[in-house]
Amino acid sequence: MRPARPAGPAPEPAPEFPAAEPPAAEPAGPAPSRPKGPPRNLGLVALVAVVVLGVIVLLFLLSDRDNRARTASPTPAPTQATAETSADTQAPAATPAPTAAPAPTQTPLAALTPPTPTPVPELPAELPGLAVQPDIRFTGDQWTRLRVATESGNLNIRTGPDTDYDLVGQAPHDGEMLQVGASSTAPGWTLVYYDGMYGWVSTEYVAVIQ
């Protein structure tokens, strides 16, 4: 047996600590909001809006057409008097029957007078104002109308078929004259009658009037 321990001073009681209080509960705040998605009936709302807009436009067009029809003035129907007047105006006038022409009176053959022949003009034997007389002469039915065919200036008319002869006169550009003779020794020249005078001109500057 173990010897008993000497009794010593009584042990001190353990210090008591106050019991720990539980932490105060925090006041509950509002629950977090969830993001809202597009409403499910958005397509239906848009369709209804389109239908309503279409109905409004249709009613406006119908109202505008009715207003135009009311303001248009109706064309008055033609009266019976006007129709009758038009019918009378369009009716063709009656053409009178042609009057028979009287039969021509026959003239006895003895009373007929034969026509007098027109004398053919001829050149005089001696043409005035010329230094050289033509050896080829044309009668009146052989005379030819000529036109001055210079570029712009006048055509010289001379007393003989050469440029060495004196001037009788001049004919303007596009002037007309008659060819009345020629020379067998000067084929490039011809005798003409212009403005009451006879003279020689170069055939290079005249043209026949067809």
Number of C-alpha atoms within 10 A of each C-alpha: 3 4 5 6 6 6 6 6 6 6 6 6 6 6 6 6 6 6 6 6 6 6 6 6 6 6 6 6 6 6 6 6 6 6 6 6 6 7 7 8 8 9 10 9 10 11 10 11 12 11 10 12 10 12 11 11 11 12 10 11 11 10 11 11 10 10 11 10 10 9 8 8 8 8 6 6 6 8 8 9 9 10 11 11 10 11 10 10 10 9 8 7 7 6 6 6 6 6 6 6 6 6 6 6 6 6 8 7 7 6 7 8 7 6 6 6 6 6 8 9 12 13 12 8 8 9 14 12 14 19 14 15 21 21 10 12 19 17 12 15 10 14 18 16 17 20 18 24 20 17 10 10 13 17 21 18 25 25 23 25 26 14 14 9 15 14 14 16 16 17 19 15 17 18 16 19 20 19 23 23 24 21 19 11 10 12 11 14 20 22 27 21 18 17 11 5 14 23 29 29 26 19 15 11 17 21 15 14 11 6
